[in-house]
């Protein structure tokens, strides 16, 4: 099913009353996303007309159009550390503009979506929150409204433009994938306890699976990882904007990605590297490392050479040799061990697994097959090795359509397909816990603990 709607009338004034899409249940830092419950625009060329049911929200200076957003924020705990208003331009030529508008608060928060016209519009009388420069069609834009949205309450924002070539944004009537969003981070920024490391692969497409898994991330603190195929089918800039950005994109600031083969369907994976920027490591290389607590973590690229002696394999060995952390994890897209029916084990990844094994790594996570699978600790040839073996997971259940299983491989201990979810690790000083967290409405789970070597 397409996540774009048919083009609608030109935008005007927006008024949005937001309902909670996802609310945090943790006392630690959490991201909560609110979506409009009402929106409209006004136009001085039709002073008595209400546009509350329009799929567009327009701003212009000829004729003058203004948009208003209203959000009802509730369920927050702790201090608001970040509040971002996100708006999406419509996928029509007229939506682009050299001026994306000026965003101001309004003191009047009592207006209704179906009652506002040019004649009775609320005054845009509050502080200026931000402005946007040139905007293009079918793209997300973000305005920092932290100075205004400081906790629970009702908030109203008006948008105006000084340009006669105005912009058109999608309203809530356009559907969940393009409706305005208010994304709020609240609570303590550094939660007590051991680091949480959570994610999945094979994530975003035109369906709703990535919405379900992004909702899970809203309630889980910590660093987010991805095991590739971040967006389908071809990793284009447009696909990242349309599919990934409104779901997992709201967690981009805490995400450490890895690329998949679909990301590389765009030459050089430029959509992937441009979207994630420096967080994806040196541009075009796609492998990098970082530390979390007592753990050293390596993000690798299974779409470039992995052979013994390759630049990536040599870099990996040097990186592991330099680490002083007692525990090590790595992740990439193509699995060395999998029972999936769609994609066979990727033996080309074995030199990376071998390097990790040689340096006593503890955990490997991959994707590619759209399912979940957990293996016992193994050596690089797939033999059971409880002394030095690396426990590996296939975590390709991030949102894309499910795959089946074929012949079950040795040492496969747990499997599921058809339940989307995220895989949550808690990284202790000398061990890790894992937990499969299923999408809402599903019951499959898997959990356990493994000591570091």
C-alpha positions in Angstrom: 0.0 0.0 0.0 1.3 3.4 -0.9 2.1 5.8 1.9 1.5 8.8 -0.3 -1.9 10.3 -0.9 -3.4 12.0 -3.9 -2.5 15.7 -4.2 -5.1 18.0 -2.6 -5.8 21.7 -2.6 -3.2 24.4 -1.9 -2.1 24.9 1.8 -3.2 27.6 4.0 -3.3 28.2 7.8 -2.8 25.2 9.9 -4.3 24.5 13.3 -3.4 21.1 14.8 -4.5 19.5 18.0 -2.2 16.6 18.6 -3.1 13.2 20.0 -0.5 10.9 21.5 0.9 8.3 19.1 3.3 6.9 21.5 3.9 7.7 25.2 6.9 6.8 27.3 6.4 4.6 30.3 10.0 4.9 31.5 11.3 7.5 33.9 14.5 7.8 31.9 15.1 9.8 28.8 12.4 8.9 26.3 11.1 10.2 23.0 7.3 10.8 22.7 5.7 11.6 19.3 2.4 13.5 19.1 0.4 13.9 15.9 -2.4 16.4 15.1 -6.0 15.8 16.1 -7.1 18.9 14.1 -5.7 21.1 11.4 -6.9 23.8 9.0 -5.7 26.8 7.0 -7.2 30.2 6.2 -7.1 32.2 3.0 -8.0 35.9 2.6 -9.3 35.1 -0.9 -12.1 33.1 0.8 -12.6 34.9 4.1 -15.6 32.8 5.3 -14.4 29.4 4.1 -13.1 26.7 6.5 -10.5 24.2 5.3 -10.4 21.8 8.2 -10.8 18.7 6.1 -8.2 19.6 3.5 -5.2 17.3 3.1 -2.9 20.3 2.7 -1.7 23.2 4.9 -0.7 26.2 2.9 1.3 29.4 3.6 1.6 32.2 1.1 1.6 36.0 0.7 -0.6 36.2 -2.4 -3.3 35.4 -1.7 -2.4 35.4 2.1 -2.6 31.9 3.6 -1.7 31.0 7.1 -1.5 27.6 8.9 -2.1 26.8 12.6 -1.0 23.7 14.6 -2.3 22.8 18.0 -0.9 20.0 20.1 -2.3 18.5 23.3 0.8 17.2 25.1 0.3 14.8 28.0 2.1 11.9 29.7 5.5 13.5 29.9 7.7 13.0 32.9 10.9 14.9 33.8 12.3 17.9 32.1 11.8 18.4 28.3 15.3 18.4 26.8 14.1 18.6 23.1 10.9 19.5 21.2 11.0 19.4 17.4 8.1 20.3 15.1 8.3 18.2 11.9 6.4 19.1 8.8 6.3 17.3 5.4 5.9 19.1 2.1 3.2 17.8 -0.2 4.3 15.7 -3.3 3.1 18.3 -5.8 5.1 20.9 -7.8 3.5 23.8 -6.1 4.5 22.6 -2.6 8.1 23.8 -3.1 9.0 27.3 -2.2 11.9 29.6 -1.6 10.4 30.4 1.8 9.3 27.6 4.1 7.7 30.0 6.5 8.0 31.6 9.9 6.7 29.6 12.9 5.3 31.5 16.0 3.4 30.5 19.0 -0.2 31.8 19.5 -1.9 32.6 22.8 -5.3 31.4 21.6 -5.5 27.6 22.0 -9.3 27.3 22.0 -10.0 27.3 18.3 -11.4 24.2 16.5 -10.5 22.6 13.3 -13.9 23.0 11.6 -14.6 26.4 13.0 -11.6 28.5 11.9 -11.9 30.9 8.9 -10.0 34.0 7.8 -12.5 36.1 9.6 -12.1 34.5 13.0 -8.6 33.1 12.9 -6.5 33.2 16.1 -3.9 36.0 16.3 -0.3 34.8 15.6 0.9 36.9 18.6 3.6 34.8 20.3 7.4 34.4 20.2 9.1 33.5 16.9 10.1 29.8 17.2 12.0 29.5 14.0 11.9 29.7 10.2 12.7 27.6 7.2 14.5 28.6 4.0 13.8 27.0 0.7 11.8 23.8 0.7 11.3 21.2 -1.9 8.4 18.8 -2.6 8.0 15.5 -0.7 10.5 16.2 2.1 10.6 16.5 5.9 11.6 19.7 7.6 12.2 20.4 11.3 11.8 23.4 13.6 13.2 23.4 17.1 10.3 24.5 19.5 12.0 23.5 22.8 11.7 27.1 24.0 7.9 26.9 23.8 7.0 23.3 24.5 8.3 22.9 28.0 6.0 20.2 29.4 2.5 18.9 29.4 -0.2 21.3 28.1 -1.8 22.6 24.9 0.4 24.4 22.4 -0.7 26.3 19.3 1.7 27.4 16.5 0.9 29.6 13.5 2.9 29.6 10.2 3.1 32.5 7.8 5.2 33.3 4.7 6.4 36.6 3.2 6.7 34.9 -0.3 4.1 35.0 -3.0 5.4 31.6 -4.0 4.2 29.8 -0.9 4.8 26.3 0.5 2.3 23.4 0.9 2.6 21.0 3.9 0.7 17.8 4.5 -2.1 17.9 7.0 -3.1 15.2 9.4 -5.7 14.1 6.8 -2.8 13.0 4.5 -2.2 10.0 6.8 0.2 9.0 9.5 3.2 8.8 7.3 3.2 12.5 6.3 1.1 14.2 9.0 2.9 16.9 11.2 4.7 15.5 14.2 5.8 17.0 17.5 8.7 14.9 18.8 9.6 15.5 22.4 12.5 14.0 24.4 12.0 14.2 28.2 13.4 12.7 31.4 17.0 12.4 32.5 19.5 12.3 29.6 21.9 9.9 31.2 19.8 7.1 32.8 21.4 5.1 35.6 22.4 1.5 35.0 24.1 -0.3 32.2 23.9 0.9 28.5 20.9 -0.3 26.4 21.6 -1.1 22.8 18.6 -1.8 20.6 17.6 -2.1 17.0 16.7 -4.2 14.0 17.3 -4.4 10.3 15.3 -4.5 7.1 13.2 -1.6 8.2 11.2 0.9 6.1 9.0 0.5 3.0 5.6 1.7 1.9 3.9 -0.5 4.5 3.3 0.2 8.2 5.7 -2.3 9.8 8.3 0.3 10.5 5.7 2.4 12.2 5.1 -0.5 14.6 8.7 -1.0 15.4 9.5 2.8 15.7 6.7 2.9 18.3 8.6 0.4 20.3 11.8 2.5 20.2 9.8 5.4 21.6 9.6 3.6 24.9 13.2 2.2 25.0 16.1 4.3 26.0 19.6 3.8 24.7 21.6 3.6 21.5 19.8 2.4 18.3 21.6 0.2 15.8 20.4 -1.0 12.4 21.5 -4.1 10.5 21.1 -2.7 7.0 18.4 -2.4 4.4 17.3 0.7 6.2 14.8 1.6 3.4 13.3 -0.2 0.4 13.5 -0.7 -2.4 16.5 1.2 -3.6 17.9 3.4 -0.8 17.1 6.6 -2.6 17.0 10.0 -0.9 13.2 10.1 -1.6 12.6 6.8 0.1 14.6 7.8 3.1 12.5 11.0 3.4 9.1 9.3 2.7 9.5 6.0 4.6 12.4 6.0 7.1 12.3 9.6 8.2 8.7 9.7 9.7 9.3 6.5 11.7 12.8 5.4 12.7 14.0 8.8 11.6 12.8 10.4 14.8 15.5 8.4 16.5 18.3 9.3 14.1 20.2 11.4 16.7 20.8 8.2 18.7 21.2 5.8 15.8 24.4 4.0 14.7 23.5 2.4 11.4 25.0 -0.1 9.0 24.2 -0.4 5.3 22.4 -3.2 3.4 22.3 -4.3 -0.2 19.1 -2.4 -0.8 20.8 0.8 0.5 23.4 0.1 -2.2 20.8 -0.1 -5.0 21.5 3.6 -5.2 25.0 3.9 -6.7 27.5 4.2 -3.9 24.7 4.1 -1.3 24.6 7.9 -1.6 21.1 8.1 -0.2 22.2 6.2 2.9 25.4 8.3 3.5 23.8 11.6 2.8 20.8 10.8 5.1 22.9 9.6 8.1 25.9 11.9 7.5 28.9 11.5 9.7 27.1 9.1 12.1 27.5 6.4 9.4 31.3 6.7 9.6 33.6 8.0 6.9 31.6 8.7 3.8 31.5 5.7 1.4 33.4 3.4 3.7 30.6 2.3 5.9 32.5 0.7 8.8 33.4 2.4 12.1 33.5 1.7 15.9 32.5 3.2 19.2 32.3 2.4 22.9 29.3 2.0 25.2 30.2 1.4 28.9 32.5 -1.6 29.1 31.8 -2.6 25.5 33.6 -1.9 22.2 31.1 -2.0 19.3 31.9 -2.3 15.6 29.6 -1.5 12.7 30.8 -3.2 9.5 29.8 -3.1 5.8 29.0 -6.4 4.1 28.5 -4.7 0.8 32.2 -4.0 0.1 35.2 -6.4 0.2 35.5 -8.4 3.4 38.2 -10.8 2.2 41.3 -11.6 4.4 43.7 -8.7 3.7 41.0 -6.3 2.4 41.0 -2.8 3.7 38.0 -3.5 5.9 39.4 -6.7 7.4 42.8 -5.1 8.1 41.0 -2.1 9.7 38.9 -4.4 11.8 41.9 -6.3 13.2 43.7 -3.0 14.0 40.6 -1.6 15.6 40.1 -4.7 17.8 43.7 -4.8 18.8 43.5 -1.2 20.0 40.4 -1.7 22.1 40.8 -1.9 25.9 37.2 -2.9 26.6 36.5 -6.3 28.1 33.5 -7.1 25.9 33.0 -6.7 22.1 30.0 -6.7 19.7 29.7 -6.3 16.0 26.9 -5.9 13.5 26.4 -5.8 9.7 23.8 -6.9 7.1 24.5 -10.3 5.5 24.5 -13.2 8.0 27.2 -15.9 8.2 24.7 -18.1 10.1 21.0 -18.2 9.1 18.3 -20.8 8.5 16.3 -18.4 6.4 14.8 -19.7 3.1 15.3 -16.5 1.1 19.0 -15.8 1.6 21.6 -18.4 2.2 24.5 -17.9 4.6 26.9 -15.3 3.4 30.3 -17.1 3.5 32.0 -13.9 2.2 31.5 -12.5 5.7 33.6 -15.3 7.4 36.9 -13.3 7.4 35.2 -10.6 9.5 33.8 -13.2 11.9 37.2 -14.8 12.0 38.9 -11.6 13.0 36.3 -11.0 15.7 36.8 -14.6 17.0 40.5 -14.1 17.1 40.1 -11.1 19.3 37.5 -12.9 21.6 34.4 -11.0 20.5 31.2 -11.9 22.2 28.2 -10.9 20.1 27.4 -10.5 16.3 24.1 -9.2 15.0 23.0 -9.3 11.3 19.8 -8.9 9.2 19.0 -9.6 5.5 16.5 -12.4 6.2 13.3 -10.8 7.4 12.9 -12.8 10.6 14.5 -13.4 14.0 16.9 -16.2 14.8 19.3 -16.8 17.7 22.3 -19.1 17.6 24.4 -20.7 20.3 28.0 -19.5 20.6 29.9 -20.7 17.5 33.4 -20.6 15.9 33.8 -19.2 12.4 33.1 -22.6 10.8 29.8 -23.0 12.7 30.9 -25.4 15.3 29.5 -25.1 18.8 32.1 -23.4 21.0 31.0 -22.6 24.5 34.5 -21.5 25.5 35.3 -18.8 22.9 32.4 -18.9 20.5 30.4 -15.8 19.4 26.7 -15.8 20.0 25.0 -14.5 16.8 21.5 -13.2 16.0 19.6 -12.5 12.8 17.5 -9.4 13.5 15.8 -8.7 10.2 12.3 -8.0 11.7 12.4 -4.2 11.6 9.4 -3.7 9.4 9.7 -5.2 5.9 7.6 -8.2 4.9 8.4 -11.5 6.7 10.5 -14.4 5.2 10.2 -18.1 5.9 12.7 -20.6 7.2 14.3 -23.4 5.2 16.5 -26.1 6.6 17.3 -25.3 10.2 21.0 -24.9 10.7 23.0 -26.5 13.5 23.1 -24.5 16.8 20.0 -22.5 16.0 18.3 -22.1 19.3 15.3 -19.8 18.7 13.4 -18.6 15.6 10.4 -16.6 14.7 8.9 -15.1 11.6 5.8 -12.9 11.2 6.4 -10.9 14.3 8.0 -7.6 13.8 10.0 -6.2 16.7 13.3 -4.9 18.0 16.1 -6.7 19.7 17.2 -5.1 23.0 20.5 -5.7 24.6 21.5 -4.6 28.1 25.3 -4.4 28.1 26.6 -5.2 31.6 30.3 -4.9 32.7 31.0 -8.6 31.8 27.9 -10.0 30.2 24.8 -9.1 28.1 21.1 -9.7 28.3 19.0 -9.9 25.2 15.3 -9.5 24.8 13.1 -9.7 21.7 10.4 -7.0 22.0 7.4 -7.7 19.8 5.2 -5.2 18.0 1.9 -4.3 19.7 -0.6 -7.1 19.5 2.0 -9.9 19.2 3.2 -12.2 21.9 6.4 -13.8 20.7 9.5 -13.0 22.8 12.9 -14.4 23.5 15.4 -13.5 26.2 18.5 -14.6 28.0 22.0 -13.8 29.3 25.5 -14.6 28.0 28.8 -13.8 29.7 31.7 -12.1 28.0 34.8 -14.1 27.4 
